[in-house]
């Protein structure tokens, strides 16, 4: 039981390059989330998926796309990376009731030059 | 809209001192959940506690305790007899749908430094 896994752990991109951040969970959770963490800003929600086949925008969706490939996997894509997207990205999945708690992956540290 | 305020950006104490991390939240929802997460220097986010809006009982877990007061919209976290291993960034978070996005609203975090 690995919980929430993310790949890669680190990535450096040049402005304009594209990449996909991968997230998978083995806890059979319906809901999954992508957040970004910037210094002094806490975590902010980018996109979420309440169930397989559905996705919705969060607080800061511009510049990103997501895919809920199946119940286990939720990927985040940067089509044309910008320096403003330099951040640490966390994926989370959420248990159902009664615990109703989000558990986070280890994060991906992305630098855009 | 939801909001979480952690006014203490950084706290530094000497080991064995007690320390309280403050969290104030705003929401119009009557049903909501409050959380604390710990982010040690290694960077992962570790779940500590979840409290729902209908349960104002304080909770104690070892050296950790939480004080939830709806009257002041606060959910404070106290570490008793702090240890160096408690050094981390601590985040308070709120979950309340209110017709908005289905995710957590985080405070900006409090960096706790425990000096030996």
Interface residues (C-beta under 8 A of the other chain):
Chain A: X31 X33 X35 X40 X41 X42 X43 X44 X45 X48 X50 X56 X57 X58 X59 X88 X90 X99 X100 X101 X102 X103 X104 X106 X107 X109
Chain B: X4 X9 X33 X35 X37 X43 X44 X45 X47 X50 X91 X93 X95 X101 X102 X103 X104 X105 X106 X107 X108 X109
